[in-house]
Amino acid sequence: MTAELAPRPTAAQWLAGARPRTLPAACSPVIAGTGLAIFEQGAAWLAAILALQVGVNYANDYSDGIRGTDAARVGPLRLVGSGLAAPLLVKRAAFASFGIAGVAGLGLVIMTQHWWLLAVGVACVLAAWYYTGGKRPYGYASLGEVSVFVFFGLVAVCGTVYVQVGAISLATLLTGVWVGALACAILVANNLRDIRGDAQVGKRTLATRLGDTRTRALYVILVGFAASMLTIVAYLTTWWALLGLLGLILIIPAVRIVSGGGRGPTLIAVLKATGLTELICAMGFAAGLVTSTLWRG
């Protein structure tokens, strides 16, 4: 069936296929990084990173769909796996999103004249596609969390600060660490939910390798680690930054669900809460840094 004759998803279905619950992982590093840039007296990456995240989700939908690994999902809508869209349509949407991210990133590079960032942008797109795409997707080799930590933590935060300030401080690096840890927690929650289905189709995520019990422990560890790193950043910058910890109140019920052995649909709520927690933490953190800047005049 050609893309022209295949069923075409509605706008609402395209939006659901973009998995909006994961978009806080794209916004949070920009928000936290911009707060640091303001604090350190310094064009954010928001448009580029948002488009990249959407591209990742569509690319994941396409690659998992044609492999048949999305046939029995508990979570958000899958366009290819559900038969709502032809694989070619979703593949085109993924590359269109990567194109938007590339244009936004190129504009930022031209503005800042940091041409070496083009290589970083290319690396981001390649990492996005080969997460589940290509002959040997690294997302099927238990490396998804590593990629999320690097690109939606360290790279996104450090890149946001660097293009505004021109330098990367220890506080910036550690902010990338705690943001990356929470982004990883989103993926861990997602893979914990899908652990049985992934194991059955041979998708070797970190969750399938660790097993149910240790994956739950990893989720809790990531949340605690993020809180400790944020506290250290507050020590290095201003105690106002601890406003970021207020967001962690939202994740307490999710931690209880994970620790208590929650399964299936209950883990969808965990995924949503974890994404919202990362976003609120970043907003509180940035607000604290800006407040401190205004306070000191």
C-alpha positions, 0 to 999 in steps of 0.5 A: 500500500502506498503512502498516498492510499494508506490511512491518514491519521487525524491531527489528534492522532499525529499529536498522540503519536508525537508522545507529548508526555515525553516533551518535558525532556526536551523543554527542561534542559533549555529552561534549566540552562537558560536560568543558569545563563541568566545567573551567570550574566550571560538564543536558546535551543528550545525550537531545535530540541523540541523538534528533535524530540518529536523526530525521535518519537516518530522515528521510534514509532516507525522503526518499532512498527516495521519490526513488529515490536509495537504490536502489543503496547500498553502505553501511548498510541503508536501510529504504525503499530496500530495501523493508523498510518503507513510506515512511509508517512511516519518516516517522512514525519520523522525526517521533517521534524529532524529537518526543522530541528536542523534549520533551528540549530543552523540559525542558532549556529549562525547567530552565535558563530560557534560553527563546531556546534554543527557537528553536535547537531549532526550527532544528535540527529544520528543518535535520534535515528539510530536509537531504534533505526538501522540494522543495529539500533542501540536502543535494542542493545540497552544503551537508550538510557545512556543516549538520553542522559548524554543528549537530553541532559549533558548536551542540551543543558551545556549547549543551552548555557554555552551559546548564551554565556560562551563557557561551561561551568561546573554548575552547568555540568552538574545541572546537565547531570540531574536533568539527564537523570530525570530524563533517564527516569522517564525512559526507565518508567517507559521500559518498565511498563513494556518489559514483558512485551519487549522481552517477548519480541527480543527488544533488549532494553536495559529494563529487560536485562536488569529485570523487573525488581532492579529496574524499579530500584534504578528508577528510585535511584535516578530520582534520588540522584537527581535531587542530590545533584540539584542540591550540590548545584544550589550550593555552587550557585545560590540556595534559591535554586533549591526551589527546583526540589519542589517539583519532586513532590509531584513524583512521590506517588510515582515512586510509591507506585514503582516501589509497590510493584505497579504494572501495566496502565498504572505505569502510564501515570508514572511516565506522565508524573516523571515528565511533569516532575522534570519540567517543574523541577527545571522551572523552579530551578530557573526561577530560583536562579533568576530570583537570586539575580534580581535580589542581588541587583 
